[in-house]
Amino acid sequence: MPIHESQREVETAKDWSIFEYRLEPCYSFYQQLLWHKEKLEVLEPQWVRDEIKELVKKMLEAYS
């Protein structure tokens, strides 16, 4: 089920897939990504990867 209308599968293997999106990331997009928890990794752009990393760090701090 696509999380955005621009979603395009660019590579796939037995246990994983790589998707591409054409969008300006916003709060709801980050929510969609975080909903997938440990099953998802943002590969690029680096600044989106860094933002997700910061969100996860803040979440961890809340449970420490």
Sine and cosine of phi, psi and omega as CSV:
sin_phi,cos_phi,sin_psi,cos_psi,sin_omega,cos_omega
0.00,0.00,0.89,-0.46,-0.02,-1.00
-0.88,0.47,0.59,-0.81,0.07,-1.00
-0.99,-0.11,-0.13,0.99,0.09,-1.00
-0.42,-0.91,0.51,-0.86,-0.05,-1.00
-0.89,0.45,-0.37,0.93,0.01,-1.00
-1.00,0.08,-0.04,1.00,-0.07,-1.00
-0.84,0.54,0.73,-0.68,0.04,-1.00
-0.64,-0.77,0.79,-0.62,0.04,-1.00
-0.99,0.17,0.85,-0.52,-0.06,-1.00
-0.96,-0.28,-0.32,0.95,0.02,-1.00
-0.39,-0.92,0.59,-0.81,0.02,-1.00
-0.56,-0.83,0.50,-0.86,0.06,-1.00
-0.65,-0.76,-0.09,-1.00,-0.04,-1.00
-0.87,0.50,-0.69,0.73,-0.12,-0.99
-0.93,-0.37,0.07,1.00,-0.03,-1.00
-0.39,-0.92,0.27,-0.96,0.10,-1.00
-0.61,-0.79,0.46,-0.89,0.10,-0.99
-0.91,-0.41,0.78,-0.62,0.00,-1.00
-0.90,-0.43,0.49,-0.87,0.06,-1.00
-0.88,-0.47,0.58,-0.81,0.02,-1.00
-0.76,-0.65,0.59,-0.81,0.09,-1.00
-0.90,-0.43,0.99,-0.11,-0.05,-1.00
-0.26,-0.96,0.21,-0.98,0.15,-0.99
-0.99,-0.14,0.94,-0.34,-0.07,-1.00
-0.83,0.55,0.68,-0.74,0.03,-1.00
-0.70,-0.72,0.04,-1.00,-0.05,-1.00
-0.80,0.60,-0.73,0.68,-0.05,-1.00
-0.92,0.40,-0.54,0.84,0.06,-1.00
-0.91,0.41,-0.70,0.72,0.05,-1.00
-0.88,0.47,-0.61,0.79,0.06,-1.00
-0.87,0.50,-0.69,0.72,0.02,-1.00
-0.88,0.48,-0.67,0.74,0.02,-1.00
-0.90,0.44,-0.74,0.67,-0.04,-1.00
-0.92,0.40,-0.43,0.90,0.03,-1.00
-0.87,0.50,-0.48,0.88,-0.02,-1.00
-0.99,0.12,-0.06,1.00,0.09,-1.00
0.75,0.67,-0.76,-0.65,-0.11,-0.99
-0.96,0.27,-0.05,1.00,-0.01,-1.00
-0.99,0.11,0.01,1.00,-0.10,-0.99
-0.75,-0.66,0.60,-0.80,0.13,-0.99
-0.70,-0.71,0.79,-0.61,0.09,-1.00
-0.99,0.17,0.83,-0.56,-0.02,-1.00
-1.00,-0.03,-0.66,0.75,0.02,-1.00
-0.28,-0.96,0.33,-0.94,0.03,1.00
-0.95,0.32,0.38,-0.93,-0.08,-1.00
-0.85,0.52,-0.61,0.80,-0.05,-1.00
-0.92,0.40,-0.53,0.85,0.08,-1.00
-0.96,0.29,-0.66,0.75,0.07,-1.00
-0.84,0.54,-0.68,0.73,0.02,-1.00
-0.91,0.41,-0.63,0.78,0.02,-1.00
-0.91,0.42,-0.68,0.74,0.05,-1.00
-0.89,0.46,-0.68,0.74,0.02,-1.00
-0.85,0.53,-0.71,0.71,0.01,-1.00
-0.90,0.43,-0.65,0.76,0.04,-1.00
-0.88,0.47,-0.68,0.73,0.00,-1.00
-0.92,0.40,-0.63,0.78,0.05,-1.00
-0.88,0.48,-0.68,0.73,0.02,-1.00
-0.90,0.43,-0.61,0.79,0.05,-1.00
-0.91,0.43,-0.67,0.74,0.02,-1.00
-0.88,0.47,-0.66,0.75,0.02,-1.00
-0.86,0.51,-0.57,0.82,0.00,-1.00
-0.92,0.40,-0.39,0.92,-0.03,-1.00
-0.96,-0.26,0.11,0.99,-0.01,-1.00
-1.00,-0.06,0.00,0.00,0.00,0.00
